[in-house]
Amino acid sequence: MLRAIELWRGGIDLVSPFRTSFGTDTSRDLLYIRAVGDETSGWGECVAGTEPNYSSEYLENCVEVISRFLVPMLRHDSTAQSFIEAAAPIRGNYMSKACV
């Protein structure tokens, strides 16, 4: 049974610079979600970047979508399938949904 949902923020310095056509990153902001159940817990990671350049999704937007829309859809007896069905009316936001 699902007891709690926690969002965790963090950051890391990259071992070496990550270069793309959008620029060079030397660090990365991170977002994790933790689902706590009666006897177990699980983690999800959001892979969105900090800016909406590679994708239209970005970290702060994902925090908003997850906390405001997706987490309230979860119930104590939610399954992956029931969550996918409940979240279907929300357009896009694939990284946020995958994180949850």
N, CA, C and O atoms as a GROMACS GRO file, in nm:
protein
  400
    1MET      N    1   0.084  -0.117   0.000
    1MET     CA    2   0.000   0.000   0.000
    1MET      C    3   0.089   0.125   0.000
    1MET      O    4   0.185   0.132   0.076
    2LEU      N    5   0.058   0.220  -0.084
    2LEU     CA    6   0.134   0.344  -0.095
    2LEU      C    7   0.106   0.433   0.026
    2LEU      O    8  -0.009   0.463   0.057
    3ARG      N    9   0.212   0.474   0.093
    3ARG     CA   10   0.200   0.556   0.214
    3ARG      C   11   0.242   0.701   0.193
    3ARG      O   12   0.183   0.791   0.252
    4ALA      N   13   0.344   0.724   0.110
    4ALA     CA   14   0.395   0.860   0.094
    4ALA      C   15   0.469   0.874  -0.039
    4ALA      O   16   0.521   0.776  -0.094
    5ILE      N   17   0.473   0.997  -0.087
    5ILE     CA   18   0.550   1.033  -0.206
    5ILE      C   19   0.641   1.149  -0.166
    5ILE      O   20   0.595   1.248  -0.107
    6GLU      N   21   0.768   1.137  -0.198
    6GLU     CA   22   0.865   1.242  -0.165
    6GLU      C   23   0.937   1.285  -0.292
    6GLU      O   24   0.976   1.201  -0.372
    7LEU      N   25   0.957   1.415  -0.310
    7LEU     CA   26   1.041   1.467  -0.419
    7LEU      C   27   1.174   1.508  -0.359
    7LEU      O   28   1.179   1.578  -0.258
    8TRP      N   29   1.282   1.465  -0.420
    8TRP     CA   30   1.416   1.495  -0.374
    8TRP      C   31   1.490   1.571  -0.483
    8TRP      O   32   1.484   1.533  -0.600
    9ARG      N   33   1.559   1.678  -0.446
    9ARG     CA   34   1.640   1.757  -0.540
    9ARG      C   35   1.786   1.743  -0.504
    9ARG      O   36   1.822   1.724  -0.388
   10GLY      N   37   1.869   1.750  -0.603
   10GLY     CA   38   2.012   1.742  -0.579
   10GLY      C   39   2.088   1.793  -0.699
   10GLY      O   40   2.029   1.843  -0.795
   11GLY      N   41   2.216   1.781  -0.695
   11GLY     CA   42   2.300   1.824  -0.806
   11GLY      C   43   2.434   1.753  -0.800
   11GLY      O   44   2.478   1.709  -0.694
   12ILE      N   45   2.496   1.741  -0.914
   12ILE     CA   46   2.628   1.678  -0.922
   12ILE      C   47   2.716   1.757  -1.018
   12ILE      O   48   2.666   1.821  -1.111
   13ASP      N   49   2.846   1.752  -0.995
   13ASP     CA   50   2.942   1.802  -1.091
   13ASP      C   51   2.976   1.687  -1.183
   13ASP      O   52   2.999   1.575  -1.137
   14LEU      N   53   2.980   1.713  -1.312
   14LEU     CA   54   3.012   1.608  -1.409
   14LEU      C   55   3.163   1.581  -1.409
   14LEU      O   56   3.242   1.672  -1.385
   15VAL      N   57   3.200   1.458  -1.436
   15VAL     CA   58   3.341   1.420  -1.440
   15VAL      C   59   3.413   1.497  -1.549
   15VAL      O   60   3.527   1.541  -1.532
   16SER      N   61   3.346   1.512  -1.662
   16SER     CA   62   3.402   1.590  -1.772
   16SER      C   63   3.288   1.670  -1.835
   16SER      O   64   3.171   1.631  -1.824
   17PRO      N   65   3.320   1.780  -1.900
   17PRO     CA   66   3.214   1.864  -1.961
   17PRO      C   67   3.133   1.785  -2.064
   17PRO      O   68   3.187   1.703  -2.138
   18PHE      N   69   3.003   1.811  -2.066
   18PHE     CA   70   2.912   1.749  -2.162
   18PHE      C   71   2.876   1.854  -2.266
   18PHE      O   72   2.810   1.953  -2.235
   19ARG      N   73   2.921   1.833  -2.389
   19ARG     CA   74   2.903   1.932  -2.495
   19ARG      C   75   2.797   1.886  -2.594
   19ARG      O   76   2.800   1.772  -2.641
   20THR      N   77   2.704   1.975  -2.626
   20THR     CA   78   2.603   1.952  -2.729
   20THR      C   79   2.593   2.078  -2.812
   20THR      O   80   2.665   2.175  -2.788
   21SER      N   81   2.504   2.077  -2.910
   21SER     CA   82   2.483   2.197  -2.991
   21SER      C   83   2.418   2.309  -2.911
   21SER      O   84   2.413   2.423  -2.956
   22PHE      N   85   2.368   2.276  -2.790
   22PHE     CA   86   2.304   2.377  -2.705
   22PHE      C   87   2.402   2.442  -2.608
   22PHE      O   88   2.368   2.540  -2.543
   23GLY      N   89   2.524   2.388  -2.598
   23GLY     CA   90   2.622   2.444  -2.508
   23GLY      C   91   2.697   2.336  -2.434
   23GLY      O   92   2.691   2.218  -2.470
   24THR      N   93   2.767   2.376  -2.329
   24THR     CA   94   2.848   2.285  -2.249
   24THR      C   95   2.800   2.288  -2.105
   24THR      O   96   2.783   2.394  -2.045
   25ASP      N   97   2.777   2.169  -2.050
   25ASP     CA   98   2.737   2.156  -1.910
   25ASP      C   99   2.852   2.097  -1.831
   25ASP      O  100   2.918   2.003  -1.876
   26THR      N  101   2.875   2.152  -1.712
   26THR     CA  102   2.977   2.098  -1.623
   26THR      C  103   2.914   2.041  -1.495
   26THR      O  104   2.982   1.980  -1.414
   27SER      N  105   2.783   2.064  -1.480
   27SER     CA  106   2.711   2.010  -1.364
   27SER      C  107   2.569   1.975  -1.408
   27SER      O  108   2.527   2.008  -1.519
   28ARG      N  109   2.497   1.908  -1.321
   28ARG     CA  110   2.360   1.866  -1.354
   28ARG      C  111   2.273   1.875  -1.230
   28ARG      O  112   2.309   1.825  -1.123
   29ASP      N  113   2.157   1.939  -1.246
   29ASP     CA  114   2.057   1.940  -1.140
   29ASP      C  115   1.975   1.812  -1.153
   29ASP      O  116   1.949   1.765  -1.264
   30LEU      N  117   1.935   1.756  -1.040
   30LEU     CA  118   1.867   1.626  -1.039
   30LEU      C  119   1.734   1.635  -0.966
   30LEU      O  120   1.718   1.714  -0.874
   31LEU      N  121   1.640   1.551  -1.010
   31LEU     CA  122   1.511   1.538  -0.943
   31LEU      C  123   1.479   1.390  -0.932
   31LEU      O  124   1.481   1.317  -1.031
   32TYR      N  125   1.449   1.347  -0.810
   32TYR     CA  126   1.410   1.209  -0.785
   32TYR      C  127   1.275   1.207  -0.714
   32TYR      O  128   1.238   1.303  -0.646
   33ILE      N  129   1.203   1.100  -0.732
   33ILE     CA  130   1.078   1.079  -0.659
   33ILE      C  131   1.091   0.947  -0.584
   33ILE      O  132   1.142   0.848  -0.638
   34ARG      N  133   1.045   0.946  -0.461
   34ARG     CA  134   1.049   0.825  -0.380
   34ARG      C  135   0.908   0.789  -0.339
   34ARG      O  136   0.836   0.871  -0.282
   35ALA      N  137   0.868   0.668  -0.370
   35ALA     CA  138   0.737   0.616  -0.329
   35ALA      C  139   0.761   0.522  -0.211
   35ALA      O  140   0.840   0.428  -0.220
   36VAL      N  141   0.691   0.548  -0.102
   36VAL     CA  142   0.708   0.468   0.020
   36VAL      C  143   0.582   0.386   0.042
   36VAL      O  144   0.472   0.439   0.049
   37GLY      N  145   0.602   0.256   0.055
   37GLY     CA  146   0.490   0.165   0.080
   37GLY      C  147   0.500   0.105   0.219
   37GLY      O  148   0.586   0.143   0.298
   38ASP      N  149   0.412   0.011   0.247
   38ASP     CA  150   0.411  -0.055   0.377
   38ASP      C  151   0.543  -0.129   0.405
   38ASP      O  152   0.600  -0.116   0.514
   39GLU      N  153   0.589  -0.204   0.308
   39GLU     CA  154   0.706  -0.289   0.330
   39GLU      C  155   0.822  -0.261   0.236
   39GLU      O  156   0.927  -0.325   0.245
   40THR      N  157   0.804  -0.167   0.146
   40THR     CA  158   0.909  -0.140   0.048
   40THR      C  159   0.900   0.005   0.002
   40THR      O  160   0.805   0.076   0.034
   41SER      N  161   1.000   0.047  -0.073
   41SER     CA  162   0.997   0.180  -0.133
   41SER      C  163   1.062   0.170  -0.270
   41SER      O  164   1.132   0.073  -0.300
   42GLY      N  165   1.038   0.269  -0.353
   42GLY     CA  166   1.095   0.270  -0.487
   42GLY      C  167   1.131   0.411  -0.528
   42GLY      O  168   1.076   0.508  -0.476
   43TRP      N  169   1.222   0.421  -0.622
   43TRP     CA  170   1.272   0.550  -0.667
   43TRP      C  171   1.248   0.567  -0.816
   43TRP      O  172   1.251   0.470  -0.892
   44GLY      N  173   1.225   0.692  -0.858
   44GLY     CA  174   1.219   0.728  -0.998
   44GLY      C  175   1.308   0.849  -1.019
   44GLY      O  176   1.328   0.928  -0.927
   45GLU      N  177   1.361   0.864  -1.138
   45GLU     CA  178   1.451   0.976  -1.170
   45GLU      C  179   1.395   1.054  -1.288
   45GLU      O  180   1.352   0.995  -1.387
   46CYS      N  181   1.396   1.184  -1.276
   46CYS     CA  182   1.355   1.270  -1.387
   46CYS      C  183   1.478   1.307  -1.468
   46CYS      O  184   1.577   1.356  -1.413
   47VAL      N  185   1.473   1.284  -1.598
   47VAL     CA  186   1.590   1.306  -1.683
   47VAL      C  187   1.590   1.442  -1.753
   47VAL      O  188   1.677   1.469  -1.835
   48ALA      N  189   1.493   1.526  -1.721
   48ALA     CA  190   1.483   1.657  -1.786
   48ALA      C  191   1.602   1.745  -1.750
   48ALA      O  192   1.658   1.735  -1.641
   49GLY      N  193   1.639   1.829  -1.843
   49GLY     CA  194   1.745   1.926  -1.819
   49GLY      C  195   1.692   2.050  -1.748
   49GLY      O  196   1.573   2.059  -1.720
   50THR      N  197   1.780   2.143  -1.720
   50THR     CA  198   1.738   2.263  -1.647
   50THR      C  199   1.674   2.368  -1.737
   50THR      O  200   1.607   2.459  -1.688
   51GLU      N  201   1.694   2.356  -1.867
   51GLU     CA  202   1.637   2.453  -1.961
   51GLU      C  203   1.559   2.379  -2.070
   51GLU      O  204   1.592   2.265  -2.103
   52PRO      N  205   1.457   2.443  -2.126
   52PRO     CA  206   1.377   2.378  -2.231
   52PRO      C  207   1.439   2.394  -2.370
   52PRO      O  208   1.377   2.450  -2.460
   53ASN      N  209   1.562   2.344  -2.387
   53ASN     CA  210   1.624   2.356  -2.518
   53ASN      C  211   1.632   2.222  -2.590
   53ASN      O  212   1.594   2.214  -2.707
   54TYR      N  213   1.678   2.117  -2.526
   54TYR     CA  214   1.681   1.985  -2.590
   54TYR      C  215   1.540   1.930  -2.602
   54TYR      O  216   1.505   1.867  -2.702
   55SER      N  217   1.458   1.954  -2.500
   55SER     CA  218   1.319   1.909  -2.495
   55SER      C  219   1.235   2.024  -2.443
   55SER      O  220   1.287   2.116  -2.381
   56SER      N  221   1.106   2.019  -2.468
   56SER     CA  222   1.017   2.122  -2.414
   56SER      C  223   1.001   2.109  -2.263
   56SER      O  224   0.962   2.205  -2.196
   57GLU      N  225   1.032   1.991  -2.210
   57GLU     CA  226   1.026   1.973  -2.064
   57GLU      C  227   1.157   2.020  -2.001
   57GLU      O  228   1.264   2.003  -2.059
   58TYR      N  229   1.146   2.077  -1.884
   58TYR     CA  230   1.263   2.118  -1.808
   58TYR      C  231   1.234   2.095  -1.660
   58TYR      O  232   1.119   2.079  -1.621
   59LEU      N  233   1.337   2.094  -1.580
   59LEU     CA  234   1.328   2.046  -1.442
   59LEU      C  235   1.221   2.116  -1.358
   59LEU      O  236   1.141   2.048  -1.294
   60GLU      N  237   1.218   2.247  -1.359
   60GLU     CA  238   1.119   2.318  -1.276
   60GLU      C  239   0.976   2.289  -1.323
   60GLU      O  240   0.885   2.279  -1.241
   61ASN      N  241   0.958   2.275  -1.454
   61ASN     CA  242   0.826   2.238  -1.507
   61ASN      C  243   0.788   2.099  -1.460
   61ASN      O  244   0.672   2.075  -1.425
   62CYS      N  245   0.883   2.007  -1.458
   62CYS     CA  246   0.856   1.870  -1.413
   62CYS      C  247   0.818   1.869  -1.265
   62CYS      O  248   0.728   1.795  -1.226
   63VAL      N  249   0.885   1.948  -1.184
   63VAL     CA  250   0.850   1.957  -1.042
   63VAL      C  251   0.705   2.001  -1.028
   63VAL      O  252   0.630   1.945  -0.948
   64GLU      N  253   0.667   2.102  -1.104
   64GLU     CA  254   0.530   2.154  -1.099
   64GLU      C  255   0.428   2.050  -1.144
   64GLU      O  256   0.327   2.028  -1.076
   65VAL      N  257   0.453   1.987  -1.257
   65VAL     CA  258   0.359   1.888  -1.311
   65VAL      C  259   0.347   1.768  -1.217
   65VAL      O  260   0.237   1.719  -1.191
   66ILE      N  261   0.460   1.722  -1.167
   66ILE     CA  262   0.457   1.606  -1.078
   66ILE      C  263   0.382   1.639  -0.949
   66ILE      O  264   0.292   1.566  -0.910
   67SER      N  265   0.420   1.748  -0.884
   67SER     CA  266   0.360   1.778  -0.753
   67SER      C  267   0.216   1.827  -0.764
   67SER      O  268   0.134   1.797  -0.677
   68ARG      N  269   0.184   1.902  -0.868
   68ARG     CA  270   0.051   1.961  -0.879
   68ARG      C  271  -0.052   1.869  -0.945
   68ARG      O  272  -0.170   1.872  -0.909
   69PHE      N  273  -0.008   1.788  -1.041
   69PHE     CA  274  -0.102   1.708  -1.118
   69PHE      C  275  -0.087   1.557  -1.102
   69PHE      O  276  -0.186   1.486  -1.083
   70LEU      N  277   0.037   1.507  -1.108
   70LEU     CA  278   0.056   1.363  -1.112
   70LEU      C  279   0.047   1.297  -0.975
   70LEU      O  280  -0.020   1.195  -0.960
   71VAL      N  281   0.113   1.353  -0.875
   71VAL     CA  282   0.107   1.293  -0.741
   71VAL      C  283  -0.037   1.286  -0.690
   71VAL      O  284  -0.075   1.183  -0.632
   72PRO      N  285  -0.119   1.390  -0.708
   72PRO     CA  286  -0.258   1.379  -0.660
   72PRO      C  287  -0.338   1.267  -0.728
   72PRO      O  288  -0.442   1.226  -0.676
   73MET      N  289  -0.292   1.217  -0.843
   73MET     CA  290  -0.361   1.107  -0.910
   73MET      C  291  -0.334   0.973  -0.843
   73MET      O  292  -0.408   0.877  -0.863
   74LEU      N  293  -0.227   0.966  -0.766
   74LEU     CA  294  -0.190   0.841  -0.701
   74LEU      C  295  -0.280   0.812  -0.582
   74LEU      O  296  -0.316   0.902  -0.507
   75ARG      N  297  -0.315   0.688  -0.567
   75ARG     CA  298  -0.397   0.640  -0.456
   75ARG      C  299  -0.318   0.536  -0.379
   75ARG      O  300  -0.216   0.488  -0.427
   76HIS      N  301  -0.364   0.501  -0.263
   76HIS     CA  302  -0.292   0.403  -0.181
   76HIS      C  303  -0.277   0.268  -0.251
   76HIS      O  304  -0.185   0.192  -0.220
   77ASP      N  305  -0.366   0.238  -0.344
   77ASP     CA  306  -0.361   0.109  -0.414
   77ASP      C  307  -0.324   0.124  -0.562
   77ASP      O  308  -0.354   0.035  -0.642
   78SER      N  309  -0.260   0.236  -0.600
   78SER     CA  310  -0.224   0.259  -0.740
   78SER      C  311  -0.126   0.154  -0.790
   78SER      O  312  -0.040   0.105  -0.717
   79THR      N  313  -0.144   0.121  -0.917
   79THR     CA  314  -0.048   0.035  -0.987
   79THR      C  315   0.008   0.116  -1.103
   79THR      O  316  -0.042   0.224  -1.134
   80ALA      N  317   0.112   0.064  -1.166
   80ALA     CA  318   0.167   0.134  -1.282
   80ALA      C  319   0.060   0.151  -1.389
   80ALA      O  320   0.048   0.258  -1.448
   81GLN      N  321  -0.017   0.047  -1.414
   81GLN     CA  322  -0.121   0.053  -1.515
   81GLN      C  323  -0.230   0.155  -1.480
   81GLN      O  324  -0.273   0.231  -1.566
   82SER      N  325  -0.274   0.157  -1.355
   82SER     CA  326  -0.379   0.252  -1.317
   82SER      C  327  -0.328   0.396  -1.324
   82SER      O  328  -0.403   0.488  -1.357
   83PHE      N  329  -0.198   0.415  -1.294
   83PHE     CA  330  -0.141   0.550  -1.305
   83PHE      C  331  -0.134   0.593  -1.452
   83PHE      O  332  -0.169   0.707  -1.484
   84ILE      N  333  -0.089   0.505  -1.539
   84ILE     CA  334  -0.081   0.537  -1.682
   84ILE      C  335  -0.219   0.578  -1.734
   84ILE      O  336  -0.231   0.675  -1.808
   85GLU      N  337  -0.320   0.506  -1.696
   85GLU     CA  338  -0.457   0.537  -1.740
   85GLU      C  339  -0.505   0.670  -1.682
   85GLU      O  340  -0.567   0.749  -1.752
   86ALA      N  341  -0.476   0.696  -1.554
   86ALA     CA  342  -0.519   0.821  -1.491
   86ALA      C  343  -0.448   0.942  -1.551
   86ALA      O  344  -0.507   1.049  -1.563
   87ALA      N  345  -0.320   0.924  -1.589
   87ALA     CA  346  -0.241   1.035  -1.641
   87ALA      C  347  -0.260   1.058  -1.791
   87ALA      O  348  -0.209   1.156  -1.844
   88ALA      N  349  -0.331   0.970  -1.858
   88ALA     CA  350  -0.348   0.980  -2.004
   88ALA      C  351  -0.406   1.115  -2.050
   88ALA      O  352  -0.363   1.164  -2.155
   89PRO      N  353  -0.500   1.177  -1.979
   89PRO     CA  354  -0.553   1.305  -2.026
   89PRO      C  355  -0.453   1.421  -2.023
   89PRO      O  356  -0.475   1.523  -2.087
   90ILE      N  357  -0.344   1.406  -1.949
   90ILE     CA  358  -0.242   1.511  -1.945
   90ILE      C  359  -0.155   1.498  -2.069
   90ILE      O  360  -0.090   1.395  -2.090
   91ARG      N  361  -0.155   1.601  -2.150
   91ARG     CA  362  -0.079   1.597  -2.276
   91ARG      C  363   0.070   1.609  -2.251
   91ARG      O  364   0.114   1.683  -2.163
   92GLY      N  365   0.147   1.535  -2.328
   92GLY     CA  366   0.294   1.543  -2.319
   92GLY      C  367   0.345   1.510  -2.180
   92GLY      O  368   0.297   1.416  -2.116
   93ASN      N  369   0.442   1.587  -2.135
   93ASN     CA  370   0.503   1.569  -2.003
   93ASN      C  371   0.550   1.425  -1.981
   93ASN      O  372   0.530   1.368  -1.874
   94TYR      N  373   0.610   1.369  -2.084
   94TYR     CA  374   0.651   1.229  -2.080
   94TYR      C  375   0.762   1.204  -1.977
   94TYR      O  376   0.764   1.098  -1.913
   95MET      N  377   0.853   1.299  -1.959
   95MET     CA  378   0.959   1.280  -1.860
   95MET      C  379   0.902   1.282  -1.720
   95MET      O  380   0.946   1.205  -1.634
   96SER      N  381   0.806   1.370  -1.695
   96SER     CA  382   0.741   1.377  -1.564
   96SER      C  383   0.666   1.248  -1.534
   96SER      O  384   0.676   1.193  -1.425
   97LYS      N  385   0.591   1.200  -1.632
   97LYS     CA  386   0.515   1.077  -1.613
   97LYS      C  387   0.608   0.959  -1.592
   97LYS      O  388   0.581   0.873  -1.508
   98ALA      N  389   0.717   0.952  -1.668
   98ALA     CA  390   0.811   0.842  -1.653
   98ALA      C  391   0.878   0.846  -1.516
   98ALA      O  392   0.907   0.741  -1.459
   99CYS      N  393   0.903   0.963  -1.465
   99CYS     CA  394   0.962   0.976  -1.332
   99CYS      C  395   0.872   0.914  -1.227
   99CYS      O  396   0.918   0.842  -1.138
  100VAL      N  397   0.742   0.943  -1.237
  100VAL     CA  398   0.646   0.888  -1.140
  100VAL      C  399   0.627   0.741  -1.164
  100VAL      O  400   0.550   0.676  -1.093
   0.00000   0.00000   0.00000
